[in-house]
Structure formats: C-alpha cells, structure tokens
Amino acid sequence: MNLSFNRHRRLRQSPAMRALVRENHLHIDDLIYPLFVVEGKNIRNEITSMPNVFQLSLDYLLPEIEEVVSLGIKSVLLFGIPNEKDECGTGAFHDHGIVQEATRLIKKHHPELIVVADTCLCEYTSHGHCGVVEEGKVLNDPSLKLLVDTAVSQARAGADIIAPSNMMDGFVTAIRAGLDEAGFTEVPIMSYAVKYSSAFYGPFRDAAESTPQFGDRKTYQMDPANRLEAFREAESDVAEGADFIIVKPGMPYLDIVRDIKNNFTLPVVIYNVSGEYSMVKAAAANGWIDEKPVVMEMLLGMKRAGADIIITYHAKDVARWLKEEGK
C-alpha cells in the first residue's frame, strides 16, 4: 500500500516521550487558595454546597494556614464575613475588620505567604450588593470612595495584593490613586477585570453570605453572551493601573482567557469558581467521575487556555497530588 500520512503517535508512545513534548504544566506555584474568615470564636462551619470548604474563625484560621504552607501553597485569597452588616458595608473598611485581622494574623506567623485581599462590599452590606444603594439602584461613583477606603485599610493591615471584585466603573484608577496617596505604591492590584454575571457563583454566596437581598448584579457584572465587552473592560483596567487581570468564572470562559492572554501582557488569573468546584465534588461523591484526573485535566485546560495563575478551592488537593508525583 502506498499511503502518505503523518505519524503523530510517535510522540505519544511512552510516558517519558509524552512528558518530553508536553506543552503545558501545572505547578503548585500557580495556585491561590481562597479562604472564608468569620468573626467569632470556635467556628469551623463546613459549607454544605462546597464539601471540605469551611467558614473559619481566627482561632481555626492559623491551623489551616499551617496546612496550606506545609503543602507548598504560597498564596491565599481572603473573604470576610462580619457579625454585623449595614447599608454601607462598614466592616469592609474598618481597621479591625475580619479580613484585616486575619491578614495581620497570617503575616505575623507566615510573613512569606502572599495574602490577597478581596476588595468588595457585598459580604458586609445589609442589602448584599457591591456598592452604595439608593432607591433600588447601585450607585457607581459614591461606591468608589468606600472601595478605596477598604483597599487602603487592607493594605495597612499587611495585604500583599488588593483584589477588587466589585465591577464598578473606574474602580482600578480610584483604588490605585488611593493606595498611592496612602503610601502603598508597591501594593499591586489584581483586578477582577472580566467578571461575568454567572449562575456558577451560587455556592460561593452560601459561603460568603452575600446573596443580594433584592434584584441581581446584572447592572454591573458582565453579560455571559458577550466577548468583545471583555476587551473593553480589560483595556480600561490596564490603562487605569491594574497589575493582574482576572477572568471569572473559569471553565465556561476559556475562550475569553485565551483572548485576554493573546491581547494583553499582564499576568492572567482565572477563578475556578464555587459552582465548578461543587459540580466536580458532587459527581465524585456519587461515583460518576474520578475526581483527581478530572480536576487535574480541568486546571491544566485553564493553563492551556492561557491562565498564568489559578484561584481554586481544589488547591490543597492539587498540591498534595503534585507532591505525590514529585512536582
């Protein structure tokens, strides 16, 4: 037979050969582990919709951090849940707020660990929205001052990176100016530049107790149908001084991750969100999938799409698996 074709299988014939030509790799250094910290004592509440994820009071936070560090994870992302909420989200920018206190505790015991502070108001407001509300509307410009106050307070507490997730227009330029004026010129901004209004956030809202008490967040988070809007949002945040670009959610938006990677030079962060995590956990618990290879394939796909950094609730498991593989 006189056939002409390419023999692609030559480069797949052994584990060593496949490893030699592998194009993308997942490393522990790529991971950021999210944590939910609550006011009070002796609290370690598992999130029903997120198995193995907990709300932690400060007395339980330190053992969790010790485990994170022992696994080689170098970055955590803090979300705070206060005892009291009000219309303005005062707990977000109080110097003794829960995220600020958690940051101080972590930096006291593990100064080398990177603390990323989520900069938003929704966990702290009585209405559950990410800004100032008047007559049923989320106001953009009045919200910016509160977000600046929050970012400066977090930086003052020792946060290494400020991560604003509110999706108000102009939040990056306002926060950059506020940080610089307060003397925090070296603190970078990890901007949730491309954040879609997604049904995949459901379990997170259980964990952070941040469900809106009226309406939704579609007037400030992005329409899932839109691609070009992601360019406009990212362009604005880069011009305003962002140091990282986050795309959120992750799995359904890998095309957007690739777009952002191809068009911007900043590090690209993908958020493997709560709904994605919970679906995997539920399927694994029912024996429908093999959790480890599914998680590793999913996160590797995010790296292949262009993500440099992955925020994921799977971080501890992935770190263990990578250590077992000697990576």
N, C-alpha and C positions, 0 to 999 in steps of 0.2 A: 504494500500500500504506500502510495506517495502522498503523504499528508504533511501539511505545514501548519503548525500551531505552536504557541508559546507554552513552555512547561513551568508554570508558576509554582507547582507543587515542590519543585526542587528546594525552595527556600522554606518549606514547612515540614521537612521530613524528620526532624528530631527536635526535642525541647531546646537543645543547645543552639540549633540553627534558627529556630523561631526567636529565641532570646537575642541572638546576634543581630537580627534585622528588625527587631521591634522598634516601632516609631515613637510610641508614647509610653510614659511610665508614670505610675502613681507613687508618691513619696509621702512619708509622714509629715515632712515639712510643708506639704501643700495644704494641710488641713487646719481649719479653725473649728473649735468645738463650742457650740452655744450652751449657755447656762442660764437658768432662771433662778434668780435670788429673791427671797421674800423677807419682809420684816417679821420679827418674832423670834422665838427660840424653839428648839427641838422639833423643827419642821422638816420632814423629808417626804413630801407627798408625790407619789408616782402619778404621772398624767395618764388618765385612763385611756385616752386615744393615742398615746405615744409610749408604748412599753419601754421600760428602762430609762426613761427621761423623768427628771424629778424637779419639783419646786424645792429649793433648799434655803433654809435659814443660815445665817453666818456660821453658827456652830457646826453645821454639817458641810458648809462650803469647803473648809480647809481640807478635810479628808478627801473630798472629791478632787480638789486641786492637786493633792499629793499623788493621786492615782493618775491624773492627766499628765503630770510631769514625769512620773515613772514610765509612762508609755512612750515618752518622747514627743508628745504633742507640745508645740511651742506657742500656740495662740488660743485664746478663748474670747468669746463674744458674750457680753453680759446684758441680760434683760432684767429689769427690776419690776417687782410687784409690791406696791406700798400697802400699808394697812388702811390708809385713808386716801380718798380721791376728791378732787374738787374741779370746778369748771375750767381752771387754768392749768391744771396739772402741776401744781406747786412742787410736789415731791420729785419731779424730774430734775429741777434745778436747785433744790435745797442742798447746801454743802454737806449735810449729813443724811442725804437720801440714801436709799438702799444700794443703788449702783455705786455711788461714791464710797460708801462704807465697805462694800465688797471689794472695790478696787484697792483701797488702802490695805485691806487685809491681805489680798493676794500679793501686792507689791512688797509688803513687809516681809512675807515669808518666802516669796519667789520673785525677786526683782527682775530676773531674767525672762520671765514669762510675759509674752505680749498680751496686754489687756485691750481689747477693742470694746468701746462703749457704744451701745445702740443709743442714738440720739433722736428720741421721738417723745411724744406726749401721750400717746393713746393708752398706755398702761396706767397713766396717772390721772387722766381726766375722767370725770364722772359720766360724761357722755360717750367716751370711748373713741373719739375722733382724734386726729393727729395735729390739731391746731385749735385756734380760738373759734368758738361757735357763737354766732348771733343770729337770731330769728331763723334757726334751722339751717344756716349756711356756714361752711367752714371758710373763715377769712384768711386770705393768704398773708398779706403784709403784716398785720398785727401778730401773726403767729411767729414771724421770723425773730422778733426780739426774744421771745420765750425759748426758742430753739438755740439762739446764741447764748443765752444765759445758761442753758443746760449743757451745751458743749464746753463752755468755759469752766463751769463747775466740775465737769467730769475730768477735764484736763488738769485742773487744780488738784484733784484727788489722786492724780497719777496715771490716768488713762494714756496709753501709748498711741492709740488711734481713735479718732472720732468717726463714728459711722452713722450719718444722718439718714433715717429711713422714712421721713415724713412726706416727701414728694410735694412740698410747697415750691412754687417757682421762686428762684433766687436764693434758695437755702444755702447753697455752697458759698456763694460770694458773701452772704451775710455772716456765716459761721467763720469763714476764713478771715474776714476783717475783724470779727470779734476775738478770735484766738490771737491774731497778731497784735491787736491793741492791748490784750491782757498779757502779752509777753510769751505766748506759746507759738512762736513762729516755726518751731521744729516739729510740732504735732501734725501729722498728716490727716487728711480727710479721705475716708473710704466711703464714697458716695453711692447710695442706692440710686444710681442714675437712671436705671432702666428697671422699674418696678411695676409689674402688671397687677391689675385688679383681678385676683385669682381665687378660684374655689379651692385651690390647693392649700390655702392658709388656715383652713378650719381647725385642725388640731392645735396649731400654734395659739389660736385665740383662746382655747381651753387652758393652755399652759400659762399664757401671759395675762389672762383675764381681761382681754382688751376688745371684746366684741362691741361694735358700735351699738349704742342704745337706740338709735334711730337711723334710718336710711342705710347707706353703704359708703364706700370710699371711691366710687367711680368718678367723682368730680376731680379727684387729684391723682389717683393711680391710673395706670395706662390701660387702654382697651386691648384685650388679648388678640384682637383681629389685626392690629397694626404693627407693621415692620418699620416703615420709614420714620414713624414717630420716635422710635428708639434712637435713630441717628440724631434727631433734633435734641432729644433730652441729653444724650451723651455729649454732643458738641457743646451745649450750654454749660454742663458741669465741668468739662475740661477747661473751657475758657474761663470759668469762674474760679478755678484753682483746685479741682479735685486731684487726688494723688492715686486713687484706685477707682475702678468702675465696677459696680456690682450689677449683675443681671439676676433678677428674681421673678418667678421661680426658675428652677434649673431644667429638669428633664423635658418639659414641653416646649422649651425655648432655646434649644441648642442651636437652631438656625440664627437666632439673634446673637448668641455668644460668638459664633463664627463671624457674623457681620461686624460686631464690635472689635473683635481681635484683628480683623483684616483692615480696619479703618482707623484705629487709634493705637498709640504706642504705650499707654499706661497699662499696668497690671490689670488683668481681667479676673474678677471674682464671680463665682457662681454660687447661688444659695440653693442647696439641695433641701427644699423646704419640708415642713412638717407633714403635709399630705403625701408627698413622695415617700418619706420615711415610713409613715403609718401603713401605707399600702403594702410595702415590702414586708413589714413586720406581721401584718395580718395574714398575708399569703403564706409566709414562712410558718407561722403558728398553726396554720391549717394543713401544712404539709404539701402545699401546692407548688412551692418553689424551694430551691436550695439557697438559703439566704446568702451565704458567703460569696459564691460565684456571681450571684445576681447583683449584689451590692458592688463588688469589685468591677464588674462589667459596666455597671451604671456610672460609677465615678470615673472609670477610665474613659468612657464615652464623653464625659464632660471635659476631661483633659484633651481628648482628641478634637473636640469642637473648638477648643481654644482657651479654655479656662486655665489660668495660672494658679489660682487658689480656690479651694472648695470649702464653703461653710456647710457642715453636715453633722447631723445628730448621730451618724454612724461612725464618727471619728474614732472613738475609743475601740470599737470592734475592729475597724480597719487598721488601726495602729497595732493591735495585737496580731492580726493576720499577717501584716507586713513583717513584724518582728519574727514570727514563726517561719517566714520564708527567707529570713536573713536580709531583709531590705531596709 
